[in-house]
Amino acid sequence: MQDHIGIPACFSSSEKLGDDASAVTRSGHSVYMSVYRAKIADQCRLITITWCKNLLLHGLSVSLEGPDGENQQTCKVELKPWYFWRKQGSKRFTVDGKAVDIFWDLKSAKFNGGTEPKSEYYVAVVCDEEVVLLLGDLKKDAYRKTGYRPALTDPTLVSKKEHIFGKKKFSTKAKFYERGRLHEIAIECRNRAGSISNGNSLNGVEPELEIRVDGHLVVHVKHLQWKFRGNESIHINKLRIEVYWDVHDWLFSPGLRHALFIFKPVLPSSTSLSPLSRSSSSSPPFSSLSSTPLSSQTSLGSVEGLSASGSSEFCLFLYAWKVE
């Protein structure tokens, strides 16, 4: 799976993370990306908020989409312990002739061991005397600092991307939509002893995939060596979610590689469902739709291709790195 993850250099300018996928594992890097769509300079543009973490520091990167779909402007904040002044500040860009200001206050930010702060912070993007994007819980402080009102059009959360690490089990907490509650997601790749004579085993074992949400088994894929790409529909609190997986490189590529899991909420149906259930997807497996790996189809420009209109636009991407 050759995937250009596009991780910005959040840390030192001497570290060229760029599009090198292997860079995410250097020095214990942890990456959490959120992509929003907001109105900036009279156009709807993508804003990418990236939090990076390694043993020495936290890094924040705010990127604005340019007219050609590429990131035109990037603001980087390094939260090194000896750079106290960098924990609060602002930066101005010019986009299509209009000023765009980014304000941040991370002096008292509480990370609780995570990559993304949980409380006591704000990050604000301002254009045309409006706060077009505001993250964090210190909203009053943000409006007082910027001196501007909220935008008339709310920003839309397009996607979230997180990198998680493990040997056989991969765990994280995530929301399936912006105002939803946190769910515990656990992914495990099991190796069951297989019979070599049946021709279905891989090196004498038959790998299986299990995905659990809040402790409930929602996806169970047997004979993973033949079903390394696919999808299923699950339901969580009456919300239907399409789950896609691509674990090809876990099974067939040497070295440090990642699998990709996508959780795609869809519009709720009127059918009454149990709080947590699963069912086979009515659509064909993703691998039958295209021979291209999932990882190469999840750039910012193609997120919308996976998404429906309205509230079902959001996608959650989990990159699971298997550490031997």
Backbone torsions as a table, in degrees:
resi	resn	phi	psi	omega
1	MET	NA	97.8	177.8
2	GLN	-87.8	103.2	-173.6
3	ASP	-119.1	125.3	173.9
4	HIS	-90.1	97.0	-173.4
5	ILE	-72.3	-30.6	177.3
6	GLY	71.1	47.3	-179.2
7	ILE	-82.2	122.7	-179.8
8	PRO	-71.6	156.2	179.4
9	ALA	-78.0	86.5	-176.0
10	CYS	-77.8	-18.7	-171.5
11	PHE	-97.8	-114.8	-178.6
12	SER	-87.7	148.8	178.9
13	SER	-65.8	-17.8	178.3
14	SER	-79.0	-14.5	178.2
15	GLU	-94.3	107.5	-176.8
16	LYS	-93.9	84.6	179.9
17	LEU	-70.9	-48.9	175.9
18	GLY	48.1	-132.1	-178.9
19	ASP	-102.8	14.8	-179.5
20	ASP	-77.8	108.3	-175.0
21	ALA	-62.1	-33.2	-177.8
22	SER	-69.4	-16.7	-178.1
23	ALA	-65.4	-22.6	-178.4
24	VAL	-63.1	-23.1	-177.3
25	THR	-95.8	-8.9	-178.2
26	ARG	-69.1	136.0	176.7
27	SER	56.5	27.0	178.5
28	GLY	69.2	32.6	-179.6
29	HIS	-59.1	138.0	171.1
30	SER	-124.3	135.6	-173.0
31	VAL	-129.9	135.2	177.8
32	TYR	-136.8	118.2	-174.5
33	MET	-120.3	136.3	174.4
34	SER	-125.5	134.0	-178.4
35	VAL	-117.2	125.6	180.0
36	TYR	-119.3	153.3	171.1
37	ARG	-111.8	125.6	-178.6
38	ALA	-142.6	160.7	-179.3
39	LYS	-86.8	115.7	-180.0
40	ILE	-133.4	128.1	179.6
41	ALA	53.6	47.3	174.2
42	ASP	68.1	14.0	177.9
43	GLN	-137.7	151.2	173.3
44	CYS	-79.0	120.6	-177.3
45	ARG	-129.5	158.3	177.4
46	LEU	-89.3	135.4	174.4
47	ILE	-117.2	122.8	-179.2
48	THR	-106.6	120.4	177.5
49	ILE	-104.7	118.6	-177.0
50	THR	-121.7	127.1	173.8
51	TRP	-108.8	127.4	177.8
52	CYS	-119.5	150.9	-179.0
53	LYS	-148.3	135.5	167.5
54	ASN	-137.0	-163.7	-173.9
55	LEU	-68.4	-21.5	-172.5
56	LEU	-101.9	-29.7	-170.3
57	LEU	-161.7	168.7	167.6
58	HIS	-105.3	151.7	176.7
59	GLY	-134.3	140.7	175.8
60	LEU	-120.2	134.0	176.6
61	SER	-131.0	131.6	176.4
62	VAL	-119.5	118.3	-177.1
63	SER	-118.5	136.9	178.1
64	LEU	-108.9	137.3	-179.5
65	GLU	-74.6	136.5	176.7
66	GLY	-89.1	179.7	-177.1
67	PRO	-65.5	-24.2	-179.5
68	ASP	-93.9	9.1	179.5
69	GLY	90.0	-8.1	178.2
70	GLU	-90.5	161.0	176.3
71	ASN	-70.2	116.8	-175.1
72	GLN	-89.5	-39.8	-177.0
73	GLN	-131.4	142.2	179.7
74	THR	-137.5	132.7	175.2
75	CYS	-112.1	123.0	-179.0
76	LYS	-113.1	136.4	178.6
77	VAL	-126.1	122.0	178.3
78	GLU	-103.4	120.2	-176.8
79	LEU	-94.4	56.8	176.7
80	LYS	-73.9	143.9	-176.2
81	PRO	-57.0	-30.6	-176.4
82	TRP	-92.3	3.3	177.2
83	TYR	-110.7	66.0	-175.2
84	PHE	-62.9	-35.8	-176.4
85	TRP	-67.0	-21.4	-179.5
86	ARG	-76.3	-9.7	-178.3
87	LYS	-81.1	-4.4	175.1
88	GLN	-147.6	133.2	-179.5
89	GLY	172.8	-166.4	179.9
90	SER	-154.4	161.1	177.4
91	LYS	-148.1	143.0	-178.0
92	ARG	-113.9	134.7	172.3
93	PHE	-113.9	166.4	169.1
94	THR	-122.0	118.2	-179.0
95	VAL	-120.8	117.5	-178.4
96	ASP	50.5	41.6	176.2
97	GLY	81.9	0.2	-179.9
98	LYS	-113.9	144.3	-179.3
99	ALA	-77.3	135.9	174.1
100	VAL	-125.4	121.5	-178.7
101	ASP	-109.1	139.4	175.1
102	ILE	-116.6	123.7	178.6
103	PHE	-114.9	143.4	176.5
104	TRP	-146.5	148.7	174.4
105	ASP	-140.8	106.8	-177.5
106	LEU	-121.0	17.4	-175.9
107	LYS	-58.4	-41.1	-175.9
108	SER	-112.5	17.0	-175.8
109	ALA	-59.4	133.9	178.2
110	LYS	-106.2	116.0	-177.7
111	PHE	-93.4	-23.3	-179.8
112	ASN	52.5	39.2	177.7
113	GLY	83.1	-4.0	-177.8
114	GLY	-94.9	176.0	178.7
115	THR	-83.0	-38.3	179.5
116	GLU	-96.9	135.5	179.7
117	PRO	-64.8	150.0	-177.9
118	LYS	-99.8	-29.2	-176.7
119	SER	-162.5	173.5	175.1
120	GLU	60.9	47.4	178.6
121	TYR	-160.1	167.4	167.6
122	TYR	-150.8	150.2	170.0
123	VAL	-133.0	123.5	-174.8
124	ALA	-127.9	140.3	174.6
125	VAL	-116.1	126.7	-173.6
126	VAL	-121.7	134.7	174.9
127	CYS	-151.8	141.4	179.3
128	ASP	53.6	41.1	177.4
129	GLU	60.4	29.3	175.3
130	GLU	-132.1	145.0	172.7
131	VAL	-85.6	99.1	-173.5
132	VAL	-81.2	-21.7	177.0
133	LEU	-148.9	130.1	179.7
134	LEU	-137.0	119.8	178.7
135	LEU	-115.2	148.7	179.1
136	GLY	103.1	173.8	-175.1
137	ASP	-100.5	-8.2	-180.0
138	LEU	-89.9	59.6	-174.4
139	LYS	-68.4	-40.9	179.4
140	LYS	-62.4	-41.6	177.9
141	ASP	-62.8	-38.5	-178.6
142	ALA	-66.1	-45.7	179.8
143	TYR	-66.1	-35.3	178.3
144	ARG	-68.2	-39.6	-179.3
145	LYS	-70.1	-45.1	-178.1
146	THR	-75.5	-32.6	-178.8
147	GLY	78.7	14.2	-177.3
148	TYR	-124.8	165.8	-176.4
149	ARG	-92.7	166.3	175.7
150	PRO	-65.6	151.9	178.1
151	ALA	-68.2	150.0	178.7
152	LEU	-68.4	-28.2	178.9
153	THR	-107.1	121.8	180.0
154	ASP	-70.8	144.4	175.1
155	PRO	-69.5	157.1	179.6
156	THR	-113.2	129.4	175.3
157	LEU	-78.3	115.7	-176.1
158	VAL	-90.2	-45.9	-177.6
159	SER	-160.2	160.1	170.0
160	LYS	-131.0	140.9	179.1
161	LYS	-128.5	133.2	180.0
162	GLU	-136.8	143.2	176.9
163	HIS	-107.2	125.0	-179.9
164	ILE	-124.4	153.7	-172.5
165	PHE	-127.8	149.5	178.2
166	GLY	179.1	176.9	176.0
167	LYS	-97.3	-54.4	177.3
168	LYS	-126.0	-27.9	-178.5
169	LYS	-113.8	140.6	-179.0
170	PHE	-132.3	122.7	-174.3
171	SER	-128.9	146.6	175.0
172	THR	-159.8	171.1	172.8
173	LYS	-120.5	133.8	-175.7
174	ALA	-154.0	159.6	174.2
175	LYS	-102.8	144.2	177.6
176	PHE	-91.3	-10.9	169.1
177	TYR	-154.2	160.7	-164.0
178	GLU	-58.9	-40.5	-176.2
179	ARG	-98.8	10.6	178.6
180	GLY	-82.0	176.3	179.6
181	ARG	-90.4	162.2	178.5
182	LEU	-71.0	136.1	175.1
183	HIS	-117.8	145.2	175.6
184	GLU	-87.8	123.6	-179.5
185	ILE	-113.4	126.7	179.0
186	ALA	-126.3	128.0	179.8
187	ILE	-120.7	131.9	-178.9
188	GLU	-138.1	134.3	174.8
189	CYS	-107.2	111.0	-177.5
190	ARG	-99.8	149.1	173.5
191	ASN	-113.5	108.7	178.6
192	ARG	-97.1	138.4	179.8
193	ALA	-59.3	128.3	-177.9
194	GLY	-119.0	163.6	178.8
195	SER	-92.5	120.4	-178.9
196	ILE	-63.3	-29.6	-176.4
197	SER	-67.6	-25.2	-177.6
198	ASN	-82.2	-6.5	175.5
199	GLY	73.0	5.6	-177.6
200	ASN	-101.7	-4.0	-175.0
201	SER	-92.5	159.5	178.1
202	LEU	-118.2	106.0	-176.2
203	ASN	57.5	38.2	177.0
204	GLY	83.9	1.6	178.3
205	VAL	-129.3	157.0	176.5
206	GLU	-116.2	105.2	-178.9
207	PRO	-70.1	144.6	177.1
208	GLU	-131.1	153.3	179.9
209	LEU	-119.5	132.1	175.2
210	GLU	-126.0	133.6	175.1
211	ILE	-123.4	123.7	179.6
212	ARG	-117.8	142.4	175.2
213	VAL	-123.8	120.2	-177.3
214	ASP	55.0	37.0	176.9
215	GLY	85.5	-7.3	-178.8
216	HIS	-96.6	132.7	177.7
217	LEU	-72.5	117.0	-177.6
218	VAL	-112.9	-23.8	177.8
219	VAL	-138.1	128.2	176.0
220	HIS	-135.1	112.2	-176.7
221	VAL	-112.3	114.2	174.3
222	LYS	-92.1	163.1	-178.5
223	HIS	51.5	53.1	-173.7
224	LEU	-62.9	-25.3	179.8
225	GLN	-63.7	-19.9	176.5
226	TRP	-103.8	-17.7	-176.3
227	LYS	-121.6	44.0	-175.8
228	PHE	-73.4	-11.8	170.5
229	ARG	-130.1	136.1	179.9
230	GLY	177.9	-170.5	178.5
231	ASN	-156.8	155.5	174.8
232	GLU	-142.6	157.6	173.7
233	SER	-99.4	134.5	174.3
234	ILE	-126.4	164.6	177.6
235	HIS	-129.3	129.5	178.6
236	ILE	-128.5	116.7	-177.5
237	ASN	50.2	48.1	177.2
238	LYS	69.1	5.4	176.4
239	LEU	-98.7	124.8	178.7
240	ARG	-81.9	134.0	-179.2
241	ILE	-131.5	127.2	173.2
242	GLU	-86.3	127.6	179.1
243	VAL	-111.1	121.7	176.9
244	TYR	-111.7	146.6	176.4
245	TRP	-139.3	149.9	174.4
246	ASP	-143.2	101.7	-176.6
247	VAL	-115.9	23.0	-176.4
248	HIS	-53.7	-47.3	-173.9
249	ASP	-72.8	-22.6	172.2
250	TRP	-60.7	-36.9	-171.9
251	LEU	-93.0	-35.1	-166.6
252	PHE	-122.3	-6.3	-177.7
253	SER	-112.3	131.2	179.5
254	PRO	-75.3	162.9	176.4
255	GLY	81.7	-171.0	-177.0
256	LEU	-79.5	113.0	-179.0
257	ARG	-134.1	164.2	179.9
258	HIS	-120.1	152.3	168.6
259	ALA	-100.5	161.4	-178.8
260	LEU	-126.0	132.5	177.0
261	PHE	-125.0	134.0	-179.5
262	ILE	-121.6	130.8	175.7
263	PHE	-114.4	114.8	-171.4
264	LYS	-120.7	99.1	176.9
265	PRO	-65.9	146.2	176.1
266	VAL	-124.7	168.3	-177.2
267	LEU	-59.4	136.4	-178.0
268	PRO	-66.2	144.9	176.8
269	SER	-94.3	167.9	-178.9
270	SER	-84.9	-5.5	-178.5
271	THR	-73.0	133.9	178.6
272	SER	-75.0	128.7	-177.3
273	LEU	-129.5	159.8	174.3
274	SER	-69.0	158.0	-177.3
275	PRO	-54.8	-33.1	-178.7
276	LEU	-145.2	113.4	-179.9
277	SER	-148.7	172.4	178.1
278	ARG	-141.4	155.7	178.5
279	SER	-153.7	162.9	178.1
280	SER	-72.1	141.2	-180.0
281	SER	-72.0	141.5	177.4
282	SER	-74.6	-18.7	177.6
283	SER	-88.1	156.5	-180.0
284	PRO	-68.6	159.2	178.0
285	PRO	-55.4	150.0	-176.5
286	PHE	-60.2	-33.6	-178.7
287	SER	-65.1	-24.3	178.7
288	SER	-82.7	-15.9	178.4
289	LEU	-81.1	-29.6	-178.1
290	SER	-159.6	146.2	177.1
291	SER	-84.9	-4.6	-179.5
292	THR	-78.8	132.3	178.7
293	PRO	-58.0	150.7	178.3
294	LEU	-56.2	-37.9	-173.2
295	SER	-61.8	-30.3	-178.9
296	SER	-86.9	0.4	-179.6
297	GLN	-111.1	15.2	-173.8
298	THR	-120.6	33.6	170.1
299	SER	-69.6	168.4	-177.7
300	LEU	-59.2	-35.9	-177.8
301	GLY	-70.1	-26.4	-177.0
302	SER	-97.6	-1.8	176.4
303	VAL	-58.1	-42.2	-178.1
304	GLU	-65.8	-27.0	179.2
305	GLY	-65.9	-29.5	177.8
306	LEU	-83.9	-12.5	-168.1
307	SER	-106.6	151.0	172.9
308	ALA	-92.3	177.0	-179.2
309	SER	-80.3	169.7	175.6
310	GLY	72.5	-145.3	-172.0
311	SER	-72.4	-9.4	-178.1
312	SER	-93.0	19.0	-175.8
313	GLU	-73.3	-27.7	-170.6
314	PHE	-69.8	144.0	172.5
315	CYS	-132.7	139.5	173.9
316	LEU	-107.6	124.1	179.9
317	PHE	-110.6	127.2	174.9
318	LEU	-117.7	118.1	174.8
319	TYR	-96.3	113.6	-176.5
320	ALA	-103.9	111.7	-178.2
321	TRP	-96.1	121.2	179.9
322	LYS	-88.8	117.7	180.0
323	VAL	-101.6	120.0	-178.6
324	GLU	-77.5	NA	NA
